[in-house]
Each structure stands twice: as structure tokens, then as C-alpha cells.
């Protein structure tokens, strides 16, 4: 029984050590330590190449850094390996930058808002405005609306300028915020049609709010209203590939 407990403890400790080692990138300082310790060159090369293939390297292959390694005993093969392995750390560095810009942001591509309980995804839907407004070019301009149901969105922001984080968005352009209208407790996305077949942007009127899009880090962007939003219900929309007037929209509300 005692031997079984020792075995389980050993496996647990090994897992902890492995988890700690897995997240730690190889640096010039660690290579320097291995050189000073007199480890065989082939061992150092294997360590560099293993870390590179796992993307866990944070190496400096500048002339000054290579000269420092050479002064500590690095031969041509080790120096060449450092130069070869350095680019493999780009993904790790990007992840570190993204973690600093948006800690704990989910890894899956999408639109996120950080509420009191953490990151949430606003309710979303696809909107193809030509389908909603119709291709009625003979009757001229006309208005229509999309009924988004009653009540309020599950995502309610207390800030007048809420920030939405986009991970790997299809586009960082064409984003806008539209205030929803209401009729008998129903939330309506109001649209207009000019009757022009070439017309792509059919979301019109005073309900449109401009946004600011900034690049946070790596594949993360931040979208926020350019000006304060008044309390009410809104959608954040962006045109996406697939046809004129095709939008991905995300519902949210402002409460104060």
C-alpha cells in the first residue's frame, strides 16, 4: 500500500514539474548555463531543437548575443542552432503579448466582452440585408425591420463606452454599432433600402454609432464606441465575406 502511495506521489510530482517546464521557453541564459556546466554539445543541440519544435523558445540571435554565447564556450554548431531556432519563438512571444493585452481571453476566435463574471460572448446572428429589405427596385426606397425578440440582451454593460475584444476576426474593418428600436416590447433592427441593386450598406439612419478599432496584440483587436452610448439595446455588426450586405451582429445593452 505504501509503495502504491509513493508511486502515485511520484507521478503527481512528475506531472507538476512537466507542467512547469512545458510553459517555460528556452533562453540564451539557459544555453549559457549549460555551456558553463560543461554539458556535451549534442545535448545542448538536442535541447535547442526540442524546444524549437515545441515553439517554446525565447532566443536572441543578434550579433551581441551570439558573441556572448561564444565567449562562454559555444561552438559553431550551437551558434547556428540558435540562429535557426530563434524564429520558432514568434508564436510563443505573440501568445505572451496577447495574454498581457487581454488576460484569460478565450483561445477560440470570436467576439468577447468582459463582464463581472468573466469573458462572455454576446448573442450573435447573421444578417443579410438584401434578403430583409428585398430587391424591390421598382417601388423605390422603403423601410423594413428585423424583429430580434423582446426583453434585453444577456450582455449588459454599465460603461457608456464598452470594449469588445475580437480574437482572429474575419475583418478589422466595417464595424459599427446600431441602436435598436422598439415596438410593443419587441426589439427591432431598422433598415432601409434605396432600391439600388448595387447598394451594399442598407443599415441607415440616426441609430448608427461610429466605433474605434485598435490592434491590441497578435490576433486581438478592441472595438469600442467612438462616443458615449445612451442606455438602451444595441447590436455590434461587421460585414463579412459571402456577399454584399452580409453582416455578423452581436447583441448587447447599456444600463446605468
C-alpha atoms as an extended CHARMM CRD file, in Angstrom:
* protein
*
       256  EXT
         1         1  UNK       CA              0.0000000000        0.0000000000        0.0000000000  PROA      1               0.0000000000
         2         2  UNK       CA              2.8630000000        2.3000000000        0.9380000000  PROA      2               0.0000000000
         3         3  UNK       CA              4.6490000000        1.5900000000       -2.3430000000  PROA      3               0.0000000000
         4         4  UNK       CA              1.4580000000        2.4270000000       -4.2490000000  PROA      4               0.0000000000
         5         5  UNK       CA              1.1700000000        5.7860000000       -2.4390000000  PROA      5               0.0000000000
         6         6  UNK       CA              4.8160000000        6.5760000000       -3.2130000000  PROA      6               0.0000000000
         7         7  UNK       CA              4.2220000000        5.7000000000       -6.8720000000  PROA      7               0.0000000000
         8         8  UNK       CA              1.1550000000        7.9610000000       -7.0860000000  PROA      8               0.0000000000
         9         9  UNK       CA              3.0590000000       10.7930000000       -5.3860000000  PROA      9               0.0000000000
        10        10  UNK       CA              5.9560000000       10.3790000000       -7.7900000000  PROA      10              0.0000000000
        11        11  UNK       CA              3.6410000000       10.5410000000      -10.8100000000  PROA      11              0.0000000000
        12        12  UNK       CA              1.9050000000       13.6270000000       -9.4050000000  PROA      12              0.0000000000
        13        13  UNK       CA              5.1890000000       15.4380000000       -8.7740000000  PROA      13              0.0000000000
        14        14  UNK       CA              6.4190000000       14.4950000000      -12.2300000000  PROA      14              0.0000000000
        15        15  UNK       CA              3.2580000000       15.9710000000      -13.7420000000  PROA      15              0.0000000000
        16        16  UNK       CA              3.7120000000       19.2070000000      -11.8140000000  PROA      16              0.0000000000
        17        17  UNK       CA              7.3440000000       19.5130000000      -12.9020000000  PROA      17              0.0000000000
        18        18  UNK       CA              6.4070000000       18.7100000000      -16.5130000000  PROA      18              0.0000000000
        19        19  UNK       CA              3.6660000000       21.3500000000      -16.4790000000  PROA      19              0.0000000000
        20        20  UNK       CA              6.0710000000       23.9510000000      -15.1310000000  PROA      20              0.0000000000
        21        21  UNK       CA              8.7520000000       23.0360000000      -17.6710000000  PROA      21              0.0000000000
        22        22  UNK       CA              6.2920000000       22.9650000000      -20.5760000000  PROA      22              0.0000000000
        23        23  UNK       CA              5.4160000000       26.6420000000      -20.2340000000  PROA      23              0.0000000000
        24        24  UNK       CA              8.9970000000       27.8550000000      -19.8100000000  PROA      24              0.0000000000
        25        25  UNK       CA             10.7530000000       28.8620000000      -23.0410000000  PROA      25              0.0000000000
        26        26  UNK       CA             14.4050000000       28.2040000000      -23.7070000000  PROA      26              0.0000000000
        27        27  UNK       CA             16.5430000000       31.3590000000      -23.4050000000  PROA      27              0.0000000000
        28        28  UNK       CA             20.1310000000       32.3530000000      -24.1330000000  PROA      28              0.0000000000
        29        29  UNK       CA             20.7190000000       32.3920000000      -20.3970000000  PROA      29              0.0000000000
        30        30  UNK       CA             19.7820000000       28.7010000000      -20.0920000000  PROA      30              0.0000000000
        31        31  UNK       CA             22.0790000000       27.7920000000      -23.0040000000  PROA      31              0.0000000000
        32        32  UNK       CA             24.8520000000       29.7560000000      -21.3070000000  PROA      32              0.0000000000
        33        33  UNK       CA             24.2470000000       27.8240000000      -18.0840000000  PROA      33              0.0000000000
        34        34  UNK       CA             24.5000000000       24.5090000000      -19.9500000000  PROA      34              0.0000000000
        35        35  UNK       CA             27.7570000000       25.6320000000      -21.5630000000  PROA      35              0.0000000000
        36        36  UNK       CA             29.2500000000       26.6810000000      -18.2270000000  PROA      36              0.0000000000
        37        37  UNK       CA             28.1610000000       23.3660000000      -16.7100000000  PROA      37              0.0000000000
        38        38  UNK       CA             30.1440000000       21.5350000000      -19.4060000000  PROA      38              0.0000000000
        39        39  UNK       CA             27.2180000000       19.6370000000      -20.9270000000  PROA      39              0.0000000000
        40        40  UNK       CA             28.0130000000       17.8080000000      -24.1870000000  PROA      40              0.0000000000
        41        41  UNK       CA             27.4240000000       19.8220000000      -27.3390000000  PROA      41              0.0000000000
        42        42  UNK       CA             24.9920000000       17.2330000000      -28.7200000000  PROA      42              0.0000000000
        43        43  UNK       CA             22.8910000000       17.5090000000      -25.5460000000  PROA      43              0.0000000000
        44        44  UNK       CA             22.6930000000       21.2860000000      -25.9230000000  PROA      44              0.0000000000
        45        45  UNK       CA             21.7720000000       20.9350000000      -29.5860000000  PROA      45              0.0000000000
        46        46  UNK       CA             19.0180000000       18.4490000000      -28.7340000000  PROA      46              0.0000000000
        47        47  UNK       CA             17.6600000000       20.8120000000      -26.0760000000  PROA      47              0.0000000000
        48        48  UNK       CA             17.5350000000       23.7120000000      -28.5600000000  PROA      48              0.0000000000
        49        49  UNK       CA             15.9010000000       21.6800000000      -31.3140000000  PROA      49              0.0000000000
        50        50  UNK       CA             13.3240000000       20.0750000000      -28.9940000000  PROA      50              0.0000000000
        51        51  UNK       CA             12.3100000000       23.4660000000      -27.6150000000  PROA      51              0.0000000000
        52        52  UNK       CA             12.1180000000       24.9410000000      -31.1260000000  PROA      52              0.0000000000
        53        53  UNK       CA              9.8100000000       22.2520000000      -32.4440000000  PROA      53              0.0000000000
        54        54  UNK       CA              7.5150000000       22.8410000000      -29.4410000000  PROA      54              0.0000000000
        55        55  UNK       CA              7.5460000000       26.5870000000      -30.0840000000  PROA      55              0.0000000000
        56        56  UNK       CA              8.9790000000       27.2280000000      -26.6220000000  PROA      56              0.0000000000
        57        57  UNK       CA             11.9850000000       29.3890000000      -27.4110000000  PROA      57              0.0000000000
        58        58  UNK       CA             12.7450000000       32.9780000000      -26.4990000000  PROA      58              0.0000000000
        59        59  UNK       CA             16.1570000000       33.2060000000      -28.0910000000  PROA      59              0.0000000000
        60        60  UNK       CA             18.2430000000       36.1940000000      -29.1340000000  PROA      60              0.0000000000
        61        61  UNK       CA             20.3050000000       35.6440000000      -32.2820000000  PROA      61              0.0000000000
        62        62  UNK       CA             21.6670000000       39.1660000000      -32.5150000000  PROA      62              0.0000000000
        63        63  UNK       CA             25.4020000000       39.6550000000      -33.1000000000  PROA      63              0.0000000000
        64        64  UNK       CA             25.9590000000       40.7400000000      -29.4900000000  PROA      64              0.0000000000
        65        65  UNK       CA             24.0260000000       37.7650000000      -28.0810000000  PROA      65              0.0000000000
        66        66  UNK       CA             25.8840000000       35.2720000000      -30.2670000000  PROA      66              0.0000000000
        67        67  UNK       CA             29.2130000000       36.8210000000      -29.2540000000  PROA      67              0.0000000000
        68        68  UNK       CA             28.2680000000       36.4080000000      -25.5910000000  PROA      68              0.0000000000
        69        69  UNK       CA             27.4750000000       32.7200000000      -26.1310000000  PROA      69              0.0000000000
        70        70  UNK       CA             30.7610000000       32.2280000000      -27.9850000000  PROA      70              0.0000000000
        71        71  UNK       CA             32.6690000000       33.7800000000      -25.0770000000  PROA      71              0.0000000000
        72        72  UNK       CA             31.0320000000       31.1890000000      -22.8270000000  PROA      72              0.0000000000
        73        73  UNK       CA             32.1390000000       28.2700000000      -24.9810000000  PROA      73              0.0000000000
        74        74  UNK       CA             29.5090000000       27.9260000000      -27.6970000000  PROA      74              0.0000000000
        75        75  UNK       CA             30.8610000000       26.3640000000      -30.8620000000  PROA      75              0.0000000000
        76        76  UNK       CA             29.7300000000       26.8900000000      -34.4380000000  PROA      76              0.0000000000
        77        77  UNK       CA             27.0160000000       24.2120000000      -34.2690000000  PROA      77              0.0000000000
        78        78  UNK       CA             25.4030000000       25.6910000000      -31.1520000000  PROA      78              0.0000000000
        79        79  UNK       CA             25.5450000000       29.2280000000      -32.5780000000  PROA      79              0.0000000000
        80        80  UNK       CA             23.9950000000       28.0650000000      -35.8550000000  PROA      80              0.0000000000
        81        81  UNK       CA             21.2650000000       26.2340000000      -33.9480000000  PROA      81              0.0000000000
        82        82  UNK       CA             20.3960000000       29.3940000000      -32.0100000000  PROA      82              0.0000000000
        83        83  UNK       CA             20.0740000000       31.3250000000      -35.2850000000  PROA      83              0.0000000000
        84        84  UNK       CA             17.9270000000       28.5220000000      -36.7490000000  PROA      84              0.0000000000
        85        85  UNK       CA             15.6820000000       28.1990000000      -33.6850000000  PROA      85              0.0000000000
        86        86  UNK       CA             15.0360000000       31.8890000000      -32.9740000000  PROA      86              0.0000000000
        87        87  UNK       CA             12.0580000000       32.2880000000      -35.3960000000  PROA      87              0.0000000000
        88        88  UNK       CA             10.2440000000       29.3600000000      -33.7690000000  PROA      88              0.0000000000
        89        89  UNK       CA              9.6120000000       31.5890000000      -30.7470000000  PROA      89              0.0000000000
        90        90  UNK       CA              7.3720000000       34.0070000000      -32.6490000000  PROA      90              0.0000000000
        91        91  UNK       CA              4.1770000000       32.1520000000      -31.7050000000  PROA      91              0.0000000000
        92        92  UNK       CA              5.1750000000       31.9910000000      -28.0310000000  PROA      92              0.0000000000
        93        93  UNK       CA              6.0090000000       35.7100000000      -27.9860000000  PROA      93              0.0000000000
        94        94  UNK       CA              2.6970000000       36.5160000000      -29.6510000000  PROA      94              0.0000000000
        95        95  UNK       CA              0.8240000000       34.4910000000      -27.0360000000  PROA      95              0.0000000000
        96        96  UNK       CA              2.6450000000       36.3170000000      -24.2430000000  PROA      96              0.0000000000
        97        97  UNK       CA              1.7490000000       39.6870000000      -25.7970000000  PROA      97              0.0000000000
        98        98  UNK       CA             -1.8950000000       38.6030000000      -26.1820000000  PROA      98              0.0000000000
        99        99  UNK       CA             -2.0340000000       37.3990000000      -22.5700000000  PROA      99              0.0000000000
       100       100  UNK       CA             -0.7630000000       40.7800000000      -21.4030000000  PROA      100             0.0000000000
       101       101  UNK       CA             -3.2690000000       42.6610000000      -23.5760000000  PROA      101             0.0000000000
       102       102  UNK       CA             -6.2730000000       40.5100000000      -22.6160000000  PROA      102             0.0000000000
       103       103  UNK       CA             -5.5800000000       38.1370000000      -19.7090000000  PROA      103             0.0000000000
       104       104  UNK       CA             -7.5670000000       34.8820000000      -19.8440000000  PROA      104             0.0000000000
       105       105  UNK       CA             -9.2570000000       35.7810000000      -23.1360000000  PROA      105             0.0000000000
       106       106  UNK       CA            -10.6720000000       32.5170000000      -24.5720000000  PROA      106             0.0000000000
       107       107  UNK       CA             -8.4460000000       30.9510000000      -27.2370000000  PROA      107             0.0000000000
       108       108  UNK       CA            -11.2900000000       30.3990000000      -29.6840000000  PROA      108             0.0000000000
       109       109  UNK       CA            -11.8210000000       33.0290000000      -32.4000000000  PROA      109             0.0000000000
       110       110  UNK       CA            -14.7820000000       35.2720000000      -31.7140000000  PROA      110             0.0000000000
       111       111  UNK       CA            -16.1470000000       38.4320000000      -30.0940000000  PROA      111             0.0000000000
       112       112  UNK       CA            -15.9320000000       38.7800000000      -26.3210000000  PROA      112             0.0000000000
       113       113  UNK       CA            -16.9870000000       41.1870000000      -23.5930000000  PROA      113             0.0000000000
       114       114  UNK       CA            -15.6140000000       41.0470000000      -20.0530000000  PROA      114             0.0000000000
       115       115  UNK       CA            -18.4600000000       41.1740000000      -17.5770000000  PROA      115             0.0000000000
       116       116  UNK       CA            -18.4720000000       40.8490000000      -13.7810000000  PROA      116             0.0000000000
       117       117  UNK       CA            -18.1820000000       37.0440000000      -14.0010000000  PROA      117             0.0000000000
       118       118  UNK       CA            -15.5020000000       36.9920000000      -16.7110000000  PROA      118             0.0000000000
       119       119  UNK       CA            -15.4090000000       36.7890000000      -20.5070000000  PROA      119             0.0000000000
       120       120  UNK       CA            -18.7220000000       36.2370000000      -22.2790000000  PROA      120             0.0000000000
       121       121  UNK       CA            -19.7660000000       36.0650000000      -25.9240000000  PROA      121             0.0000000000
       122       122  UNK       CA            -22.6650000000       38.3780000000      -26.8510000000  PROA      122             0.0000000000
       123       123  UNK       CA            -25.6250000000       36.6410000000      -28.5410000000  PROA      123             0.0000000000
       124       124  UNK       CA            -24.9720000000       36.6720000000      -32.2770000000  PROA      124             0.0000000000
       125       125  UNK       CA            -26.7950000000       36.2600000000      -35.5680000000  PROA      125             0.0000000000
       126       126  UNK       CA            -26.1330000000       36.5980000000      -39.3070000000  PROA      126             0.0000000000
       127       127  UNK       CA            -27.9470000000       39.3600000000      -41.1540000000  PROA      127             0.0000000000
       128       128  UNK       CA            -28.1740000000       39.5650000000      -44.9350000000  PROA      128             0.0000000000
       129       129  UNK       CA            -29.7240000000       42.9600000000      -45.5050000000  PROA      129             0.0000000000
       130       130  UNK       CA            -30.7570000000       42.4610000000      -49.1790000000  PROA      130             0.0000000000
       131       131  UNK       CA            -32.8450000000       39.4670000000      -48.0700000000  PROA      131             0.0000000000
       132       132  UNK       CA            -34.5530000000       41.5190000000      -45.3610000000  PROA      132             0.0000000000
       133       133  UNK       CA            -35.1420000000       44.6950000000      -47.3490000000  PROA      133             0.0000000000
       134       134  UNK       CA            -35.8590000000       42.8960000000      -50.6250000000  PROA      134             0.0000000000
       135       135  UNK       CA            -34.8220000000       43.7180000000      -54.1700000000  PROA      135             0.0000000000
       136       136  UNK       CA            -37.8210000000       45.9170000000      -54.7990000000  PROA      136             0.0000000000
       137       137  UNK       CA            -36.1280000000       48.3800000000      -57.1710000000  PROA      137             0.0000000000
       138       138  UNK       CA            -39.4080000000       49.3650000000      -58.8440000000  PROA      138             0.0000000000
       139       139  UNK       CA            -41.0430000000       50.8110000000      -55.7360000000  PROA      139             0.0000000000
       140       140  UNK       CA            -38.0740000000       52.9610000000      -54.7300000000  PROA      140             0.0000000000
       141       141  UNK       CA            -36.7710000000       53.3920000000      -51.1990000000  PROA      141             0.0000000000
       142       142  UNK       CA            -38.6290000000       51.7040000000      -48.3640000000  PROA      142             0.0000000000
       143       143  UNK       CA            -38.0410000000       50.7860000000      -44.7410000000  PROA      143             0.0000000000
       144       144  UNK       CA            -38.1430000000       47.4150000000      -43.0310000000  PROA      144             0.0000000000
       145       145  UNK       CA            -37.0350000000       45.9330000000      -39.7450000000  PROA      145             0.0000000000
       146       146  UNK       CA            -35.7240000000       42.7310000000      -38.1920000000  PROA      146             0.0000000000
       147       147  UNK       CA            -37.5280000000       41.5600000000      -35.0580000000  PROA      147             0.0000000000
       148       148  UNK       CA            -34.9210000000       40.4130000000      -32.5110000000  PROA      148             0.0000000000
       149       149  UNK       CA            -37.4350000000       39.4050000000      -29.8440000000  PROA      149             0.0000000000
       150       150  UNK       CA            -38.4320000000       41.0270000000      -26.6100000000  PROA      150             0.0000000000
       151       151  UNK       CA            -36.5340000000       41.7860000000      -23.4170000000  PROA      151             0.0000000000
       152       152  UNK       CA            -32.9020000000       42.7500000000      -23.0570000000  PROA      152             0.0000000000
       153       153  UNK       CA            -29.6910000000       41.1190000000      -24.2130000000  PROA      153             0.0000000000
       154       154  UNK       CA            -27.8770000000       38.7100000000      -21.9180000000  PROA      154             0.0000000000
       155       155  UNK       CA            -24.8580000000       41.0340000000      -22.1190000000  PROA      155             0.0000000000
       156       156  UNK       CA            -25.4780000000       44.3100000000      -20.2890000000  PROA      156             0.0000000000
       157       157  UNK       CA            -22.6600000000       46.8510000000      -19.9430000000  PROA      157             0.0000000000
       158       158  UNK       CA            -22.5680000000       49.5320000000      -17.2740000000  PROA      158             0.0000000000
       159       159  UNK       CA            -19.9750000000       51.6150000000      -19.1460000000  PROA      159             0.0000000000
       160       160  UNK       CA            -21.0220000000       54.2130000000      -21.7130000000  PROA      160             0.0000000000
       161       161  UNK       CA            -18.1660000000       53.0410000000      -23.9640000000  PROA      161             0.0000000000
       162       162  UNK       CA            -17.9480000000       49.2470000000      -23.5320000000  PROA      162             0.0000000000
       163       163  UNK       CA            -14.9650000000       47.4580000000      -25.0620000000  PROA      163             0.0000000000
       164       164  UNK       CA            -15.3670000000       44.3320000000      -27.1680000000  PROA      164             0.0000000000
       165       165  UNK       CA            -12.3550000000       42.1030000000      -27.8110000000  PROA      165             0.0000000000
       166       166  UNK       CA            -12.0620000000       40.3560000000      -31.1650000000  PROA      166             0.0000000000
       167       167  UNK       CA             -9.8360000000       37.3100000000      -31.4240000000  PROA      167             0.0000000000
       168       168  UNK       CA             -8.8190000000       36.4530000000      -35.0020000000  PROA      168             0.0000000000
       169       169  UNK       CA            -11.6550000000       38.4500000000      -36.5970000000  PROA      169             0.0000000000
       170       170  UNK       CA            -12.5570000000       37.8320000000      -40.2390000000  PROA      170             0.0000000000
       171       171  UNK       CA            -12.0260000000       41.5630000000      -40.7380000000  PROA      171             0.0000000000
       172       172  UNK       CA            -10.9850000000       44.5290000000      -38.6160000000  PROA      172             0.0000000000
       173       173  UNK       CA            -12.9620000000       46.9150000000      -40.8350000000  PROA      173             0.0000000000
       174       174  UNK       CA            -16.5970000000       47.8160000000      -41.3280000000  PROA      174             0.0000000000
       175       175  UNK       CA            -17.5520000000       47.5520000000      -37.6710000000  PROA      175             0.0000000000
       176       176  UNK       CA            -20.3980000000       49.7150000000      -36.3910000000  PROA      176             0.0000000000
       177       177  UNK       CA            -22.9080000000       49.8660000000      -33.5840000000  PROA      177             0.0000000000
       178       178  UNK       CA            -26.6310000000       50.1960000000      -34.2770000000  PROA      178             0.0000000000
       179       179  UNK       CA            -29.1720000000       51.1720000000      -31.6550000000  PROA      179             0.0000000000
       180       180  UNK       CA            -32.2720000000       49.0070000000      -31.7330000000  PROA      180             0.0000000000
       181       181  UNK       CA            -35.7310000000       50.4690000000      -31.9710000000  PROA      181             0.0000000000
       182       182  UNK       CA            -38.7030000000       49.0920000000      -30.0710000000  PROA      182             0.0000000000
       183       183  UNK       CA            -42.3890000000       48.4600000000      -30.6620000000  PROA      183             0.0000000000
       184       184  UNK       CA            -44.6740000000       46.8100000000      -28.1190000000  PROA      184             0.0000000000
       185       185  UNK       CA            -41.7120000000       45.4060000000      -26.1490000000  PROA      185             0.0000000000
       186       186  UNK       CA            -40.1460000000       43.9870000000      -29.3210000000  PROA      186             0.0000000000
       187       187  UNK       CA            -36.5660000000       44.9550000000      -30.2410000000  PROA      187             0.0000000000
       188       188  UNK       CA            -36.2260000000       45.9760000000      -33.8670000000  PROA      188             0.0000000000
       189       189  UNK       CA            -33.1920000000       46.4500000000      -36.1060000000  PROA      189             0.0000000000
       190       190  UNK       CA            -34.3800000000       49.0930000000      -38.5420000000  PROA      190             0.0000000000
       191       191  UNK       CA            -33.2180000000       49.0010000000      -42.1630000000  PROA      191             0.0000000000
       192       192  UNK       CA            -33.7850000000       50.9970000000      -45.3220000000  PROA      192             0.0000000000
       193       193  UNK       CA            -33.4870000000       50.1840000000      -48.9990000000  PROA      193             0.0000000000
       194       194  UNK       CA            -32.7370000000       52.6740000000      -51.7690000000  PROA      194             0.0000000000
       195       195  UNK       CA            -33.9130000000       50.2460000000      -54.4040000000  PROA      195             0.0000000000
       196       196  UNK       CA            -30.4220000000       50.1070000000      -55.9170000000  PROA      196             0.0000000000
       197       197  UNK       CA            -29.1760000000       46.6000000000      -56.7260000000  PROA      197             0.0000000000
       198       198  UNK       CA            -25.5960000000       47.7830000000      -56.2080000000  PROA      198             0.0000000000
       199       199  UNK       CA            -26.3670000000       49.1940000000      -52.7630000000  PROA      199             0.0000000000
       200       200  UNK       CA            -24.3960000000       47.2280000000      -50.1640000000  PROA      200             0.0000000000
       201       201  UNK       CA            -24.8940000000       49.1940000000      -46.9510000000  PROA      201             0.0000000000
       202       202  UNK       CA            -28.5670000000       49.0860000000      -46.0220000000  PROA      202             0.0000000000
       203       203  UNK       CA            -28.3130000000       49.9330000000      -42.3210000000  PROA      203             0.0000000000
       204       204  UNK       CA            -29.1360000000       53.6210000000      -42.2220000000  PROA      204             0.0000000000
       205       205  UNK       CA            -30.4350000000       56.3710000000      -40.0050000000  PROA      205             0.0000000000
       206       206  UNK       CA            -29.7200000000       58.0080000000      -36.7000000000  PROA      206             0.0000000000
       207       207  UNK       CA            -29.3750000000       54.6340000000      -34.9670000000  PROA      207             0.0000000000
       208       208  UNK       CA            -25.8470000000       54.0530000000      -36.3700000000  PROA      208             0.0000000000
       209       209  UNK       CA            -22.9450000000       54.7940000000      -33.9930000000  PROA      209             0.0000000000
       210       210  UNK       CA            -19.3120000000       55.0670000000      -35.0820000000  PROA      210             0.0000000000
       211       211  UNK       CA            -16.6870000000       52.8320000000      -33.4630000000  PROA      211             0.0000000000
       212       212  UNK       CA            -12.9480000000       52.8320000000      -32.8740000000  PROA      212             0.0000000000
       213       213  UNK       CA            -10.9590000000       49.7050000000      -33.7610000000  PROA      213             0.0000000000
       214       214  UNK       CA             -7.4810000000       49.3040000000      -32.2670000000  PROA      214             0.0000000000
       215       215  UNK       CA             -4.9640000000       46.4850000000      -32.5390000000  PROA      215             0.0000000000
       216       216  UNK       CA             -4.2060000000       45.1690000000      -29.0430000000  PROA      216             0.0000000000
       217       217  UNK       CA             -1.6650000000       42.4190000000      -29.7980000000  PROA      217             0.0000000000
       218       218  UNK       CA             -1.2020000000       39.4960000000      -32.1840000000  PROA      218             0.0000000000
       219       219  UNK       CA             -4.6330000000       38.4800000000      -33.4340000000  PROA      219             0.0000000000
       220       220  UNK       CA             -6.5700000000       40.5520000000      -30.8760000000  PROA      220             0.0000000000
       221       221  UNK       CA             -8.4250000000       43.7760000000      -31.6860000000  PROA      221             0.0000000000
       222       222  UNK       CA            -10.5370000000       46.0360000000      -29.4890000000  PROA      222             0.0000000000
       223       223  UNK       CA            -13.7610000000       47.6660000000      -30.7120000000  PROA      223             0.0000000000
       224       224  UNK       CA            -15.4450000000       50.4150000000      -28.7030000000  PROA      224             0.0000000000
       225       225  UNK       CA            -17.9270000000       53.2160000000      -29.4180000000  PROA      225             0.0000000000
       226       226  UNK       CA            -16.3000000000       56.4390000000      -30.5830000000  PROA      226             0.0000000000
       227       227  UNK       CA            -18.6610000000       58.3340000000      -28.2430000000  PROA      227             0.0000000000
       228       228  UNK       CA            -20.7220000000       57.5370000000      -25.1570000000  PROA      228             0.0000000000
       229       229  UNK       CA            -23.7900000000       55.3740000000      -25.7180000000  PROA      229             0.0000000000
       230       230  UNK       CA            -27.0690000000       56.2190000000      -24.0310000000  PROA      230             0.0000000000
       231       231  UNK       CA            -28.8670000000       53.4470000000      -22.1210000000  PROA      231             0.0000000000
       232       232  UNK       CA            -30.6750000000       51.0350000000      -24.4180000000  PROA      232             0.0000000000
       233       233  UNK       CA            -30.2840000000       47.9670000000      -26.6140000000  PROA      233             0.0000000000
       234       234  UNK       CA            -27.7100000000       47.7280000000      -29.4160000000  PROA      234             0.0000000000
       235       235  UNK       CA            -26.0520000000       45.4270000000      -31.9220000000  PROA      235             0.0000000000
       236       236  UNK       CA            -22.3940000000       45.4360000000      -32.9270000000  PROA      236             0.0000000000
       237       237  UNK       CA            -22.1500000000       44.4970000000      -36.6140000000  PROA      237             0.0000000000
       238       238  UNK       CA            -19.4750000000       43.9390000000      -39.2230000000  PROA      238             0.0000000000
       239       239  UNK       CA            -19.6940000000       42.9930000000      -42.8720000000  PROA      239             0.0000000000
       240       240  UNK       CA            -18.2420000000       39.5540000000      -43.5660000000  PROA      240             0.0000000000
       241       241  UNK       CA            -17.2630000000       37.7380000000      -46.7780000000  PROA      241             0.0000000000
       242       242  UNK       CA            -20.0520000000       35.8910000000      -48.5220000000  PROA      242             0.0000000000
       243       243  UNK       CA            -21.9780000000       38.5090000000      -50.4350000000  PROA      243             0.0000000000
       244       244  UNK       CA            -22.9930000000       42.1760000000      -50.4000000000  PROA      244             0.0000000000
       245       245  UNK       CA            -24.7770000000       43.1720000000      -47.2160000000  PROA      245             0.0000000000
       246       246  UNK       CA            -23.8880000000       40.0390000000      -45.2110000000  PROA      246             0.0000000000
       247       247  UNK       CA            -23.2360000000       41.0190000000      -41.5910000000  PROA      247             0.0000000000
       248       248  UNK       CA            -22.2890000000       39.2680000000      -38.3720000000  PROA      248             0.0000000000
       249       249  UNK       CA            -24.0600000000       41.0040000000      -35.4850000000  PROA      249             0.0000000000
       250       250  UNK       CA            -23.7800000000       40.7690000000      -31.6890000000  PROA      250             0.0000000000
       251       251  UNK       CA            -26.4370000000       41.9840000000      -29.2540000000  PROA      251             0.0000000000
       252       252  UNK       CA            -25.6990000000       43.9270000000      -26.0840000000  PROA      252             0.0000000000
       253       253  UNK       CA            -27.2880000000       46.5580000000      -23.9130000000  PROA      253             0.0000000000
       254       254  UNK       CA            -26.2490000000       49.6260000000      -21.9000000000  PROA      254             0.0000000000
       255       255  UNK       CA            -27.6490000000       50.0440000000      -18.4130000000  PROA      255             0.0000000000
       256       256  UNK       CA            -26.8150000000       52.7980000000      -15.9640000000  PROA      256             0.0000000000
